[in-house]
């Protein structure tokens, strides 16, 4: 979102936000939502090319599991009071200061920092102490491999984004403005905005190639004056086709009674509308793809069932070979025998496999017969199940196509995820271990790419990560669906031993193995497959354990 409109939004909502108590937090696919004591919701819109925040009484959003930052916000900010809100000068960074009484009735100060910078948007929770703003957690963590200028992760002091060296176009003085251009402006809009920062797009409607610099200064001053005197009753305009807001009405613009109303419109129509269409396309594409797959499977099953009608013929051929086995020689590809099972006892040619023995040819036909008889019942059952699946999937396609709200689509997505979870198959080597009547799954990556997939995508934040210190080796993950804060000692020792076995230290003893939770494991940008960094780890010295010995 452009700096100018963030500035105007803060003017509108400052008195509404100040002294509000935070009651509740929610998280969605693209936003964090704070429920306030004045029946308003403060919504932070992220994961978009146009991050912003706004107030709304009733808000609809996609449900999502609480990310780690949300859990900390609930812990530290609920029942806290917003005491101040301000915007960093000439930069799109908003600070929400929150005060909360501790158990000992001392006032603890927190700052929720929203960096609404396109492509670099972030929401950061900090706690104030004698050193400065200490980061508790953030929406996007930035490590040294990502940025040498500043790192954002728990425990670090908060550092502001790099300072913008150019002056804000509405804070520059007249002499400075005119010194840049002389009497006339440049030919191109891009050349005009070079000396300044945060020039709003609607100024392009005012700009004319090589217009008088004095004329542009007067127009700029009119805009500046409008910004300075902005109130919540002023009208904002939005050009839907060109996708930018303006302080002036032109053709094809929509009116909004406040900047907050405009932001709310953007969320519901641009953000949620886009997500609705995207989710609808995803669900339709996946369901239709699944439907086609089931239809192909059904066609093959019906073809296989039809071929089983020849089962008795295969038994007859096996019996005839058994009777005439003395006629079959090695290397023959067929044999002519008398069909004793037919009324006229005519001659019949039996196809043979020339690369196997006469006895094996006979057994081939008997095995084919037995497989057909035993598989027929199962095949018929699978055919009926797939016919039912096709009916269900066709009905689901119709329902998704007729859906009008994101909540309806979310219902289908949850059913899909539940179904996928029930049918989940682990693509990694899996070792089941039982301790005190509870089963644990230990998963092992067997290559660099598989390690990345296992640790970064398959594993959940509460699962446990094991890897040999110093030595190259496999990633070993212990699934932790109950989100326990610690693992049984036997599981730790076993997982560490397996990690040592699947490493370069396989034939050593007392191998150092680090372990920590997945939430503390990250992959630096552009690093090699399988390479990760982690923290909050403990180290255990173990002997390698061959997982086969556990089965």
N, C-alpha and C positions, 0 to 999 in steps of 0.2 A: 504494500500500500504506500502511496506517495506521502512524503513527510508532511506536506501542507495539510492534508486531510486528517492525518493522525493528530496534528496540532489542534485543528478545529474540533475534532472529536473530544479531546481532553478538556477543552474549554466548556463543551456541552455537559460532560458527565462528571466533572470534578466534584461538584457539590453533592451529586447523587451517590458517588462512591465513598466519599470521605466519611469516616466514623461508622461505616457499615461493618457488621460482624460476619465472618465467614462461617457458614453453617455446614456445608457439605461440598464434596468434590465428586466429579464424574469424569470419565475419559471416554472418548470415542475414537473412531479410526482417524479422524483428522482434527480433533480439537480436545482441549481441556476445559471443563466447565466448573465454575465456582458458584454455588448457590449462596446468596447473600440474605441478610436479615431484612432487607427492604423488599423482599419477594422478587428480586431481579436475579438474573443469571449473568455472570461475567464469562464470556466465551472467548477463548484464545484459539484462533484458527491457524493450524500449522499444516505441514505436509502439502503445501500448495505453492504455486508460483506467486501468489499474492497474499501473504500472511497479514492478518489484522485481528483486532479484538472489538467486541461490542457488547452492549447490554440487551437482554431480552427477557420478558416475563415467562413465556412458554417456549421451550426449546425442544426440537426433535433432533435426535442424533443416532448414529449407528452404535450399537452396543459393542463394547470391546473389553478385554481383560485389562485390569489395572496395571499400567506399566510401573516400574520401580519408582519413578519420580512422583507418580500419583500417590503411592503409598506413603512417601515421605511428606508430601503436602498435607495429606490427611492427618498425619501424626503431629506435624509442627504448626500448621496454620488453622485448623478447625478451632473455632471459638476465639480466634485472633481478630483484632480490629484493624481495618485499613485506615492508617493515620495520614497518609500522604500519597499523592500520585504525581509524577512529573516525567517530562520528556527530555532526553538528553539533547542539548542544543545542536542543531544541524545534523542530527542522526536519528534513525528510526529505532530507538531503544527506549522502552517505557519502564519506569521503576514504580512498583507498588510496595510501599513500606507497610509492614504489618507488625503490630505489637500484641504480645500474648503473655498473660500472667503464668508463671511457672507454678509448680507444686508448692514452692516456698513463698509464693506471692511476690516474686521478683519479676520485673518486666524484661522479657527477652524480645529483641528486635530482629525481624526477618525482612528480607527484601526479595520479592518475586520479580525477576527481570525478564521482560519480553523483548527479544530482539526480532522485530518484524522486518527483517531484511530478506528480500527475495533470494531463494536458493540457500541462504544461510540462516533461516529462521531458527529460533531457539527459545526455550523457556527454562530459566535457571532459578533454582531456589538457593538463597544464601542466608547465612546467619551472621549477625554483626558481633565481632569481638574486638579485642584490643589491637589485633593485627589488621583488621579490615573486614571485607565481606568474604567469608569462608564458604565455598561451594558445598552444599549438601548433596545435590545431584542436579542433573539437567536432562532435557529432552534429547539432545544430541551431545555426546561426549566428543571432545577434540583432544587427541593425543599429540605428542611431539612429532610423530610421523605424519600427522595431518597438517600441522601448522607450527612453525618455529616461533611465530610472534606471540601466541598465547595458547595455553592448554586449559580446557574446561573439563574437569572431572572431580569427583568428591575429594575434599581435603585441600584443594588448591585455593588460592585467593583469586577472586574474580578480577579479570582484566577487561577493560573496555575494548570494543572493536577498534581497529586502526582509525586514528583521527582523520576526518575529512579536511583536507587542506584548503579547498575552495570555499569561498563565502556563500552563504545562503542567498539566493537571488533577492529575497524580500528583506534582507538585513543590510545589503550593501549600500554605501552612500552614493549620492548623485555624482560627485566628482569622480569617484572610482569607476562607476558605471560608464560614464562618458569617456573616461580615459581609455577604456578597453576598445572603443569603437570609433571614436572621433565623431564626425557629423552623421555618418550613415551606418546602418547595420550591415552585416555581411549578406552574401547572396543566399546562403543555406542556413536552415534552422539549426543543424548540427554545429555549425561554426559559431552560432550565436550562444548556445548553451555551454560551450567549452569552458569559459572563465568561471562559471557558477556551479553550485551544487543544488540538488533537489528542486530543479525547475519543473513545475507541474506541466503535464501534457497539454492541458487546455490553453496554455499560453501560446501554443503553436497556432491556435485559431486567430490570435491577435497579430502574430508576426507576419510581416510581409517582406519579401526580398528587397534589400537596400532601402528600407524605410528610414525615416529620420530617427536618429538616436534620441532626440528630445521628445519626439512623439511617443516612442516606446517607453521612455522613462515616465512620462505622464500616465500612460496606460498601466504600467507596472505599479505606480504609486496608487492608482485607483484600486487595483487588486490588493495591494498591501493594506490599504485603509479598510477594505472590506474584511480582510482577515483579522485585523486588529479589533474591529468592532463586532465580530461575529457573535451571534447569540443563538440559543437553541430554537428560536422561532424563524431563523433565516432559511431560505430555500436552496437546496443543492440540486444540481442537474446531472444526469448520467446519459452519455451517448452509448447506447447498447451496441451499435454496429462497430464503433471505433474502440469500445471498451475502455473509456476513461470518464472520470467525473470532472465537473466544471462548476465554477461559481456563476456562470452566465448561461442564459438560455439560448440555444440555437435550434436549428431544425433537427428533428429526430432525437430529441432528448426527453427523458422522463424526469418528473419533479419528485423531490423528497423533502419532507418538512424538517429533516435534521440529518446530520452526518450519520448518527447512530441508526436511523431508519434506513439509510442507504447501505450501511454495512450489514444490517440484518437482511436486507433484500439480496445483497451479494451472496451471503451465506446460504440462504434458502434456494436461490435460483441458480447462481453460478457454481457454488461449491457442492451443495447437496444435490442440485439438479444434475451436475456433471457426474457426481458419484452414483446417483440413481441410474443414469443411463449406462455408466460403466459397469456397475454391478449387474444390471439387467443383461447386458451383452455377455458378461462373463458367465452368468448362470445359464443363459440360453445356449451359449457355445458349448459349455461343458455338458449340459444335459443332452443336447442333440448329438454330441460326440459319443456320449455313453449309449444313447439310443441306437446309433448306427453300429456300435460295437456289439451290442446285445443282439441286434438283428443279424449281423454276420455270424455270430456264434450260433444262433438258432438255425440259420440256414445250413451251417456245417453239421450241426447235431442231427437235423432231419435227414441230411444226406448220409450220415453215418448210420442212422437207424434203418434207413432203406437198405444199406449194404448188409445189415445184419440179417436180412431176410434170406441171405445165402448161407446162413450158419449150418444148416443141415447138409448143404452141398459140400462144405468144407470137411464135415465129419465123414461123409461118404468117400471123398477123395483120400482122406487119411486111412480109412479102412481098406480101400482098394490098393493103396501103396503097401500096406501091411501084408496083404495077401500076396502081392506081386513084388515084394522087396528084392527077390532074387533076380528080377529082370532089370533092376536099376543099377547102373554103373556110375562110378565117380566121373564128374564132368559133364554128365548128360543134362540137357536143358528141357527135356520132355520125355515121356514114356507112353507107349500105346498099350492099353490093357483092356480086358473085357469087363464091361459094367455088369456085374452079377446082380446089382440091385434094380436093374431095369427089367421090364417084362420081356423085351426081345433080346436082352443080353447083347446089345450092340457094343462095338468098340468105342473107346473113349480115350482122348489124349489128355494126360495130366502134365501141367507145367511144373518144371523143377528149377531149383536154384543150382546152377552148375558149380558154384564155389563152396557148397556144403555137401556133406555125405548123404547117402540114401536114407540112413536112419534119421538124420536131422531134417530132411525134407518131409519125411512122414510126421515127425514131431511138430514141424511147422504148421501143418494143417490141423492137427489135433489141438495145438495151443490156440490157433486162431478161432477154432470152434468154441473152446472153453471160455475164451475172453469175450466172445460175442454173447454167449449165454449169460455170463455173470454181469456183463456191462449193459445189457439191454434194459433191465429194470432201472438202473441208475440213470441211464440216458433218457428214458421216458420221463423220469421224475424231473431231470434238469430241463427238458424241453418245456414241461408245464410251468416250471418256475420262471423260465425266460419269457414265455408268452405273457405271464402275469406282469413281469418287469416291464415289458414293452407297453402294455396298457397303462401302467403307472407312470412311466416316463413320458408317454404321449400326453397324458393328463397334466403332468407337471409342466410340460412345454406350454400348453394352453394357459395354465394358471400364471406362469411367469410373464407371458406375453400380455396378459390382461391386468397385471399388477399396476397399481397407481401410486403406491407409497413405498418409501425405502424400508419401512417397518415390515411390510409384506415380504419384500425381497430378503430382508434379514432373517425372517422365519425360514425361508427356503435354504438360505446359506447355512443356518444352524443345523437344520435337518441333514444337509449334505455333509457337514463336518462331523456330526454325530455318526452318520452312516460310515464315513471314511474311517472314523476312529474305531468303530466296531470291526471294520474289515482291515484294520491297519496291519500291514506286514512290514517288518523291519528289513531294510535292504542291507543292513550291516550284520556282521558276525555277532550273534547274540548268545550270551551265556546266562541261563537262569540259575539263581542261587536262592536257597531257602534258609532263613535264620529265624529261629523262635516262631515257626509257623507262618512267617511272612515271606513272600516271594519277591526277589529283587532281580531286575534285568540289568545285565552288564553288556554294553554294546561296544564294539571295537571297530575302528576305522582301519582299512588295510592299504590305503594309498593317500597321497597328498590331497587329491580332490575329494576322496571319500572322507578324509579327516575334516575337511572344510564343511562338507555337507552334514556330517554327523554333529559337529560342534556348533556350527553357526546357524543351522537351519532346523535340524531334527531335534536337538536337545532343547529343553525348556530352561528358563532362568534358575529354577530351583534344583535342577539336576546337578550332579557332581562330576567334575572333570579331573582326570588323572593323566599325568605325562611324566616321563623320566626327565630328571634334571641333567643337563649337559648332553646326554645321549639323544640321538635322533630316534624316534619311535612312533608308535601308533597313539592316536587319541583314544582314551578309554572313558566311557560315560556310564555312570550309574544313574538309572532313571529314578526320580524321586517324586512320583505323582502326589504323594501326601504332603509335600513341601516341608519335610522335617528339617530342623535346623542342624542336625548332626546325623551321622550314619553309625550303625553298629560297628564295633571294632573289627569284627570278622569280615564284614563287607569291605571296610577300608583296606584291610590287609590283603584280601583276595583281589580286589580291583588293582591295588598297587602292584601286587605280584604279577598279574596279567599284563599290566602296562610295562613292567620290566621284561617280561618274556617276549613281548612284541616290540623290542627295541634292539639297538646295536649292542646292548649289554646283556643279551639273552644268556650268554654262557658265563656271566659273572655272578658274584654274590654281593649281598649288602648294597644293592643298587639304590641310589637316591631317586625317589619319586615324589613329585609335587602334586598336591590336590587342592582344589578350591571349587566354589560353585560357578556354574556357567555364567551367571550375571557378571562375574569379574573377569571374563575372558573376552578379548577383542582381537580383531585382525587388522593390522596396519594396512593402509591403502597401498595397492600395487605390490604387496608382499608375495612371496612364493606360495604355491599351494601347500596347505598344511601348516603354515607358519602362523602362530598366534602369540599374543602376549597376555599375561594374567597377573593378578595381584591378590592380596589377602589369602595367600596360599600357605599351607603347612607342608613339611617334608618328612617322608617316612623312608627308612632304609630297609629294604626287603630282598628276599631271594626270589628269582623268577618262578612263576607258577605256570605250568602247562595247562591250559584250560581243559584239555582232554581228561586230565586226572580228576576233574571236578564232575564229569558227566557219569 
